Amino acid sequence: AAGVIHTDFERGYIRAEVYSVNDLDQHKTEAAIRAAGKLRTEGKDYVMQDSDVVHFLFNV
């Protein structure tokens, strides 16, 4: 998905931090999601799912 958004994301991709919007609804903050162990780290082959909230980490 990073390459679809912008080619710089694809070129400098490091990883994606992913959680569900349902997790956000339940835990209210990203810090609480992280503390609950619901934040996942995904690689470049991850297939996006409906309701994913994604932070792309990249370096260009």
HUBELMO-V827065 format. One record per residue. N is the residue number from 1. RES is the residue in one letter. SS is DSSP state (a for helix, b for strand, c for the rest). PHI is phi in degrees with one decimal (NA if undefined). OMEGA is omega in whole degrees, -180 to 180 (* if undefined). Layout:
# HUBELMO-V827065
N_RES_SS_PHI_OMEGA + N_RES_SS_PHI_OMEGA
This chain:
# HUBELMO-V827065
1_A_c_NA_-177 + 2_A_a_-59.1_-179 + 3_G_a_-68.1_177 + 4_V_a_-70.6_-180 + 5_I_a_-72.0_-180 + 6_H_c_-164.0_-177 + 7_T_a_-64.2_176 + 8_D_a_-62.8_177 + 9_F_a_-61.4_-179 + 10_E_a_-67.0_-176 + 11_R_a_-66.5_-175 + 12_G_c_-106.2_-175 + 13_Y_b_-56.4_174 + 14_I_b_-108.1_178 + 15_R_b_-167.4_176 + 16_A_b_-123.6_173 + 17_E_b_-100.4_-170 + 18_V_b_-127.9_168 + 19_Y_b_-147.1_-178 + 20_S_b_-91.2_175 + 21_V_a_-61.9_176 + 22_N_a_-65.7_176 + 23_D_a_-63.8_178 + 24_L_a_-64.6_178 + 25_D_a_-62.6_-178 + 26_Q_a_-76.6_-172 + 27_H_a_-98.9_173 + 28_K_c_76.8_-180 + 29_T_c_-134.8_178 + 30_E_a_-65.2_178 + 31_A_a_-61.7_179 + 32_A_a_-68.8_177 + 33_I_a_-63.5_179 + 34_R_a_-62.1_-179 + 35_A_a_-63.7_179 + 36_A_c_-81.9_179 + 37_G_c_76.5_-178 + 38_K_c_-93.2_179 + 39_L_c_-81.7_-179 + 40_R_b_-108.5_172 + 41_T_b_-103.8_-177 + 42_E_b_-122.2_179 + 43_G_c_-92.5_-174 + 44_K_c_-68.7_-179 + 45_D_c_-93.7_-180 + 46_Y_c_-63.6_177 + 47_V_c_-97.0_-178 + 48_M_c_-60.1_178 + 49_Q_c_-114.7_173 + 50_D_c_-57.0_178 + 51_S_c_79.5_175 + 52_D_b_-70.3_168 + 53_V_b_-111.5_-171 + 54_V_b_-128.3_170 + 55_H_b_-112.4_178 + 56_F_b_-87.6_174 + 57_L_b_-106.1_-178 + 58_F_b_-150.2_180 + 59_N_c_-140.5_-180 + 60_V_c_-123.4_*
